[in-house]
Amino acid sequence: MKRVPSRSRLAALGLLAVLALMSAAGPALANVTVTEVSSDPFTNSTSQHATEVEPDSFTSGNTIVAAVQQGRFFDGGASDLGFATSTNGGATWTSGSLPGLTTFDGGSYNAVSDPAVAFDPKHGVWLISGLAITTTSGVVGAALTVNRSADGGLTWGNAINAVVASGSASLDKDWITCDATAASPNYGNCYAEYDNNGGGNRIYMATSTDGGMTWHTVQTSSTGLGGQPVVQPGGTVIVPYMTNNGQIRSFRSVNGGSSWSSPVTVATVQSHTDAGGIRTSPLPSAQIDAGGKVYVVWQDCRFQSGCTGNDIVMSTSANGTSWSTVTRITSDGGDHFIPGIGVDAATSGSSAKIAVAYYRYPTSNCTASTCQLTIGYTSSTNGGSTWSTPTQLAGPMSLSWLASTNQGVMVGDYIATSVVSGVAFPAMVIAAAPSGSTFNEALYEATGGLQITGGALRAAATPLVTSGHQPKVTVPPRAP
């Protein structure tokens, strides 16, 4: 475990980001500094160092906990999952690696992937879920694991096997959340989603009532991946996800996870294939406001003529059974992908404060050698009716600086944004040029966070790509 202070190297990276912004087109230029909050500590020869990819984060009070893959393998997973915790609203950070997961840190698994973070206030524990992997016969998601922290995310216990795969099952794309409303009939229930990639991506939901110590699993009628459960104040759990044939759908439970409804359609994805061989897909990112309204965002090309680039788009629901028309969040040109949405938990409805971070190419039709990867940010103070002018937070980055996988170069299948007292903290993977064969790809936060502001950029109401010209979206076999 290590304390991560501000360093001259971080200041230099912040300066480089600002200089890059001065030459960038599209989003507004901003004097944004960033702080490295975690880095890959491993040296095993079988994975790529120093790489960190695929962050998630969650906040409760002034505590922010982020989790990330450390030491990415080419064929799936990483050497371990790392954590970065701030207990003072992002002022300082403590980081380390989760114990008892892989053979590189006292565990038995060969690799681990897909970190997700939750907090259970009833039992006073932070939870990080992951997919433990064996590689004896291909890449197999062998178990859904959970590490617990009872001291505010500063130290962590060994991994618990929440679900163990059997037979030909191969688990994939987990997510975790907890019911944090004291008045809810299911207060303290925690819910973990995953799919069985070896069984047609059938989605399962696991429920814990004892702070993540034990779990009970229910098979749902839904198939797909990337589900992100959120819990309404009354205890209803809503799970948006992406289907095998490229729809965003959702299902729900009204009885604390004992049973789950049939899915309903949110929207049919219309997606542009991102250039340069970068690993992306239109997986949803979901959050909920204080009133129980659910916000789901994903990458989609319907608002760009000819589907020449993706925007970040959004749909909302008050009940998980009916969803609003898809609206446009970004309209500054280029190609936007891998969004992460955060909502101020003290706000709701027409006053909800929302923040969205995402990756972007300023030019959509680039190549592996010419693509310039950046990180963008926009926010809303009125529930998404209008959005601030997008701001570039980092980049440009060369794709050759990123970890390589059998499905393309990688920053992650998702990004994360958490909100503390109206201030947004995107958890971002930022890369610099490698030093020889050693990468320089790590987890960063915006120093001091980002203000959530409004703006006059209104979401477009009319798609330019119609369903009749919709590009085909399918979910290929996937390594975690």
C-alpha positions in Angstrom: 0.0 0.0 0.0 1.3 3.5 -0.8 0.4 7.1 -0.2 0.2 8.9 -3.6 1.2 12.6 -3.2 1.4 15.2 -5.9 4.7 15.0 -7.7 6.8 17.0 -10.1 6.1 14.3 -12.7 2.4 14.8 -12.3 2.8 18.5 -12.6 4.7 17.9 -15.8 2.0 15.6 -17.1 -0.6 18.3 -16.3 1.5 20.9 -18.2 1.8 18.5 -21.2 -2.0 18.0 -21.1 -2.5 21.8 -21.2 -0.1 22.2 -24.1 -1.9 19.5 -26.0 -5.2 21.2 -25.3 -3.9 24.4 -26.8 -3.5 22.7 -30.2 -6.7 20.5 -30.0 -9.9 21.3 -32.0 -13.4 20.7 -30.8 -13.9 20.8 -27.1 -13.1 23.8 -25.0 -9.6 24.3 -23.8 -9.1 24.0 -20.1 -6.3 24.3 -17.5 -6.9 20.8 -16.1 -4.3 19.2 -14.0 -4.3 15.5 -13.2 -3.0 13.3 -10.4 -1.8 9.8 -10.7 -3.6 7.8 -8.0 -2.4 4.3 -8.9 0.2 2.5 -10.9 1.0 -1.1 -11.9 3.5 -2.5 -9.3 4.0 -5.9 -10.8 6.9 -7.3 -12.8 5.8 -10.8 -13.9 7.0 -11.5 -17.5 3.6 -12.8 -18.6 1.7 -9.5 -18.7 2.3 -6.0 -19.9 3.9 -3.5 -17.5 3.3 -0.8 -16.5 -0.3 -0.9 -17.5 -3.5 -0.1 -15.8 -6.9 -0.3 -17.6 -10.6 -0.4 -17.0 -11.4 1.7 -13.9 -14.5 1.9 -11.9 -15.2 4.2 -8.9 -17.8 4.9 -6.3 -18.3 7.5 -3.6 -20.0 7.8 -0.3 -19.7 11.0 1.7 -16.2 12.3 1.2 -14.8 8.9 0.4 -14.0 7.9 -3.2 -12.8 4.4 -4.0 -11.6 3.5 -7.4 -10.5 0.1 -8.8 -8.5 -0.8 -11.9 -6.8 -3.7 -13.6 -3.0 -3.8 -13.0 -0.6 -5.5 -15.5 -2.9 -6.4 -18.4 -2.5 -9.8 -20.1 -2.9 -9.9 -23.9 -5.4 -12.7 -23.9 -7.5 -11.6 -20.9 -7.4 -10.1 -17.4 -4.6 -8.7 -15.4 -2.0 -9.6 -12.8 -4.3 -8.1 -10.1 -6.9 -5.5 -9.3 -5.6 -2.3 -7.8 -7.5 0.2 -5.6 -7.1 4.0 -5.0 -9.0 5.6 -2.0 -9.5 9.1 -0.9 -11.2 9.8 2.4 -11.0 13.6 2.1 -12.9 14.3 -1.1 -10.0 13.7 -3.5 -7.4 15.8 -1.7 -5.0 12.8 -1.1 -5.1 9.2 -2.1 -4.0 5.8 -0.8 -3.4 3.0 -3.3 -2.4 -0.7 -3.4 -3.4 -4.1 -4.8 -6.1 -6.4 -3.6 -4.9 -9.5 -1.7 -5.8 -13.1 -2.1 -6.9 -12.9 -5.8 -4.1 -14.0 -8.1 -0.9 -15.9 -7.6 1.0 -12.6 -7.9 -0.5 -11.4 -4.5 -1.3 -14.4 -2.4 -4.2 -15.9 -4.3 -4.7 -18.9 -6.5 -6.1 -17.5 -9.8 -4.0 -16.8 -12.8 -5.5 -13.4 -13.7 -8.4 -11.2 -12.8 -10.6 -8.7 -14.6 -13.6 -6.3 -14.6 -13.3 -4.5 -11.3 -16.4 -2.7 -9.9 -16.9 -0.8 -6.7 -19.8 -0.5 -4.2 -20.5 0.7 -0.6 -22.8 -1.0 1.8 -23.7 1.5 4.6 -25.8 -0.9 6.6 -22.8 -3.2 7.2 -20.2 -0.4 6.9 -18.2 -2.2 4.2 -16.7 -1.3 0.8 -16.8 -4.0 -1.8 -14.7 -4.5 -5.0 -15.9 -7.3 -7.3 -13.9 -8.9 -10.0 -13.8 -11.9 -12.4 -11.1 -14.4 -11.4 -9.6 -16.2 -14.4 -8.0 -19.5 -15.1 -5.9 -19.9 -18.3 -5.4 -23.7 -18.3 -7.7 -24.1 -21.3 -8.2 -20.7 -22.9 -9.4 -17.8 -20.9 -12.1 -18.9 -18.4 -13.9 -16.7 -16.0 -13.8 -19.1 -13.1 -15.3 -17.1 -10.3 -17.0 -13.8 -9.3 -14.9 -12.6 -6.4 -15.5 -9.9 -3.8 -12.8 -8.1 -1.6 -14.1 -6.3 1.4 -12.9 -3.3 3.4 -14.3 -2.3 6.8 -12.0 0.8 7.3 -13.2 3.1 4.6 -11.4 1.5 1.7 -7.9 1.8 3.1 -7.1 -1.9 3.7 -8.8 -4.9 2.1 -9.4 -8.5 3.1 -8.6 -11.5 0.9 -11.0 -12.3 -1.9 -14.2 -14.2 -1.3 -15.6 -16.5 -4.0 -19.1 -15.1 -4.4 -19.9 -17.3 -7.4 -17.8 -20.2 -8.7 -18.3 -21.3 -12.3 -19.2 -25.0 -13.0 -19.1 -27.2 -16.1 -18.6 -25.2 -19.3 -19.6 -21.9 -17.7 -17.3 -18.9 -18.2 -18.2 -15.8 -16.2 -17.9 -12.3 -17.7 -18.6 -8.6 -17.2 -19.6 -8.3 -13.5 -21.0 -5.2 -11.8 -22.0 -4.5 -8.2 -24.1 -2.1 -6.2 -25.8 -2.0 -2.8 -29.2 -0.6 -1.5 -28.1 2.4 0.5 -31.5 3.9 1.5 -32.2 3.2 5.2 -36.0 3.4 4.6 -35.8 0.8 1.9 -37.3 -2.6 2.8 -34.1 -4.1 1.3 -31.6 -1.8 2.9 -28.2 -3.4 3.0 -28.8 -5.8 0.1 -26.0 -5.9 -2.4 -26.5 -7.0 -6.0 -23.9 -8.4 -8.4 -24.5 -8.9 -12.1 -22.6 -11.1 -14.4 -23.2 -13.2 -17.5 -22.1 -16.7 -18.6 -20.1 -16.2 -21.8 -20.0 -19.9 -22.2 -23.8 -20.2 -22.1 -24.9 -17.6 -24.7 -24.3 -14.7 -22.3 -27.2 -15.6 -20.0 -27.3 -13.0 -17.3 -27.3 -13.9 -13.6 -27.9 -11.8 -10.5 -26.3 -12.6 -7.1 -27.6 -11.1 -3.9 -25.9 -10.7 -0.5 -27.7 -9.6 2.7 -24.6 -9.9 5.0 -22.2 -7.3 3.7 -20.8 -9.4 0.8 -19.8 -12.5 2.9 -22.3 -14.9 1.3 -24.3 -14.7 -2.0 -27.4 -16.3 -3.5 -27.6 -16.4 -7.3 -30.7 -16.3 -9.6 -30.7 -16.9 -13.4 -32.6 -14.2 -15.3 -34.4 -14.5 -18.6 -32.1 -11.9 -20.1 -29.0 -12.5 -22.4 -26.3 -10.0 -23.1 -23.5 -8.4 -21.1 -22.4 -5.2 -19.4 -25.4 -4.9 -17.0 -25.1 -2.1 -14.4 -27.6 -2.5 -11.5 -28.8 0.6 -9.7 -31.2 0.7 -6.7 -34.1 3.1 -6.3 -34.9 4.6 -2.9 -37.9 2.2 -2.5 -35.7 -0.8 -3.1 -36.4 -1.6 -6.7 -33.3 -2.7 -8.6 -33.0 -1.8 -12.3 -30.4 -3.4 -14.5 -29.6 -1.8 -17.9 -27.5 -4.0 -20.2 -26.5 -4.6 -23.8 -28.0 -7.6 -25.7 -26.2 -10.0 -28.0 -27.8 -8.3 -31.0 -27.0 -4.7 -30.0 -29.9 -3.4 -28.1 -29.9 -1.6 -24.7 -32.5 -3.3 -22.5 -33.3 -3.4 -18.8 -34.9 -5.7 -16.3 -35.7 -5.2 -12.6 -36.5 -6.8 -9.2 -39.1 -5.5 -6.8 -38.5 -8.1 -4.1 -34.9 -7.7 -3.1 -33.5 -9.9 -5.8 -35.6 -13.0 -5.2 -36.9 -12.8 -8.8 -36.2 -10.7 -11.9 -38.6 -9.5 -14.6 -38.4 -10.1 -18.3 -36.4 -7.4 -20.1 -37.8 -4.3 -21.8 -36.1 -2.4 -24.7 -34.5 0.9 -24.0 -33.2 1.5 -27.5 -31.6 -0.2 -30.5 -27.9 0.8 -30.7 -26.6 2.4 -33.9 -22.9 2.3 -33.6 -19.9 3.4 -35.6 -16.8 1.1 -35.5 -14.1 3.1 -33.8 -10.9 3.4 -35.9 -7.4 2.3 -35.1 -8.1 -1.1 -33.6 -9.1 0.3 -30.2 -11.2 -2.1 -28.1 -14.6 -0.5 -27.6 -18.3 -1.5 -27.6 -21.6 0.3 -26.8 -21.9 -1.0 -23.3 -24.1 1.1 -21.1 -23.1 3.2 -18.1 -25.9 3.8 -15.6 -26.5 6.0 -12.5 -29.5 7.0 -10.4 -30.5 10.3 -8.8 -32.0 11.0 -5.3 -35.5 10.7 -6.7 -34.9 7.3 -8.3 -34.6 8.4 -11.9 -32.2 6.2 -13.9 -29.8 7.6 -16.4 -28.2 5.4 -19.0 -25.6 6.5 -21.5 -23.7 4.7 -24.3 -21.9 5.4 -27.6 -24.1 5.8 -30.7 -23.8 7.3 -34.2 -27.5 8.1 -34.9 -27.0 11.8 -34.7 -24.1 12.0 -37.2 -24.9 11.9 -40.9 -23.8 8.7 -42.4 -22.9 7.2 -39.0 -19.4 8.6 -39.4 -18.7 8.9 -35.7 -20.3 8.1 -32.3 -21.7 10.6 -29.9 -22.6 9.9 -26.3 -26.3 9.5 -26.0 -28.7 9.1 -23.1 -32.1 7.6 -22.1 -33.8 7.9 -18.7 -36.5 6.1 -16.8 -38.5 6.6 -13.6 -39.5 3.0 -13.2 -37.3 0.8 -15.4 -40.2 -0.3 -17.6 -40.6 2.7 -19.8 -37.7 4.7 -21.2 -37.4 8.2 -22.8 -36.4 8.9 -26.4 -32.7 8.8 -27.0 -31.1 12.3 -26.7 -27.7 13.5 -27.7 -25.1 14.6 -25.1 -22.1 15.5 -27.3 -22.3 17.4 -30.6 -18.7 18.7 -31.1 -17.8 16.3 -33.9 -15.3 13.5 -34.0 -15.9 10.1 -32.4 -16.9 9.6 -28.8 -16.8 6.3 -27.0 -16.6 4.4 -23.6 -18.6 6.9 -21.4 -18.9 6.9 -17.7 -21.8 8.8 -16.0 -21.9 10.2 -12.5 -24.9 11.8 -10.7 -24.8 14.0 -7.6 -26.7 11.8 -5.1 -28.2 14.8 -3.4 -29.9 16.1 -6.5 -32.8 14.8 -8.6 -35.1 15.5 -11.5 -34.9 18.8 -13.3 -32.2 19.9 -10.8 -30.1 16.7 -11.1 -26.3 17.4 -11.5 -24.8 15.0 -14.0 -21.2 14.5 -15.2 -20.0 12.4 -18.1 -16.5 11.5 -19.0 -15.5 9.6 -22.2 -12.8 8.9 -24.7 -12.7 10.8 -28.1 -11.0 10.9 -31.4 -11.1 14.5 -32.8 -11.0 12.9 -36.2 -13.1 9.8 -36.8 -11.4 8.4 -39.9 -8.0 8.0 -38.5 -5.7 4.9 -38.5 -3.7 3.1 -35.9 -0.7 5.3 -36.5 -2.6 8.6 -36.8 -5.5 8.3 -34.2 -5.2 10.9 -31.4 -7.0 9.6 -28.3 -8.3 12.2 -25.9 -10.5 12.2 -22.8 -13.5 14.5 -22.8 -15.9 15.8 -20.1 -19.3 17.5 -20.1 -21.9 18.2 -17.4 -25.5 19.2 -16.7 -27.2 21.0 -13.9 -30.8 20.4 -15.1 -31.1 16.6 -15.4 -29.6 16.5 -18.9 -31.8 19.0 -20.6 -28.7 21.0 -21.5 -25.0 20.3 -21.3 -21.9 22.3 -20.9 -19.5 22.8 -23.7 -17.3 19.7 -23.7 -13.8 20.0 -22.1 -10.8 18.0 -23.0 -9.2 16.6 -19.9 -6.2 14.6 -21.3 -4.4 13.7 -24.5 -3.8 13.4 -27.3 -2.4 9.9 -26.8 -1.0 7.6 -29.4 -2.6 4.2 -29.6 0.9 2.6 -29.5 1.1 3.7 -25.9 -1.8 1.5 -24.8 -1.8 -2.1 -23.6 -2.5 -4.7 -26.4 -5.2 -7.4 -26.2 -6.5 -10.0 -28.6 -9.5 -7.6 -29.2 -7.4 -4.4 -29.8 -5.4 -1.9 -27.8 -7.1 -1.1 -24.5 -7.9 1.7 -22.1 -10.8 -0.5 -20.8 -14.4 -1.5 -21.6 -15.6 1.3 -19.3 -14.6 4.5 -17.6 -16.0 5.9 -14.4 -17.2 9.2 -12.9 -18.0 9.8 -9.3 -19.5 13.0 -7.7 -18.7 14.3 -4.3 -20.7 17.4 -3.1 -21.3 18.6 -6.6 -17.7 18.0 -7.8 -17.0 15.3 -10.4 -14.0 13.0 -10.2 -13.6 11.0 -13.4 -11.4 7.9 -13.0 -9.3 8.0 -16.2 -6.6 5.8 -17.8 -4.0 8.1 -19.2 -0.9 6.9 -21.1 2.4 8.5 -22.0 5.1 7.2 -24.3 6.6 3.9 -23.2 10.2 3.7 -22.0 11.6 0.9 -24.2 9.3 -2.1 -23.6 7.8 -0.6 -20.4 4.5 1.1 -20.7 3.4 4.2 -18.9 -0.4 3.7 -18.7 -1.9 4.4 -15.3 -5.0 5.6 -13.3 -5.5 9.3 -12.8 -8.1 11.7 -11.3 -8.6 15.3 -12.1 -6.8 17.2 -9.3 -9.4 18.7 -7.0 -12.2 17.4 -9.2 -14.3 19.2 -11.8 -17.2 21.6 -11.4 -20.6 20.5 -12.7 -22.0 23.3 -14.8 -24.9 23.9 -17.1 -24.8 25.1 -20.7 -26.8 25.8 -23.8 -25.8 22.7 -25.8 -29.2 21.0 -26.3 -29.5 17.4 -27.2 -30.6 16.9 -30.8 -34.1 15.6 -31.2 -33.9 14.0 -34.6 -31.5 11.2 -35.5 -29.7 11.5 -38.8 -29.1 7.8 -39.0 -32.5 6.0 -39.2 -33.2 2.4 -38.1 -33.4 1.4 -41.7 -29.7 2.3 -42.2 -28.6 1.0 -38.8 -25.1 -0.6 -38.8 -25.3 -4.1 -37.5 -24.1 -4.5 -33.9 -23.3 -7.9 -32.5 -21.4 -9.1 -29.4 -18.4 -11.2 -30.5 -16.7 -13.9 -28.3 -15.0 -11.8 -25.7 -12.0 -12.1 -23.4 -12.5 -10.5 -20.0 
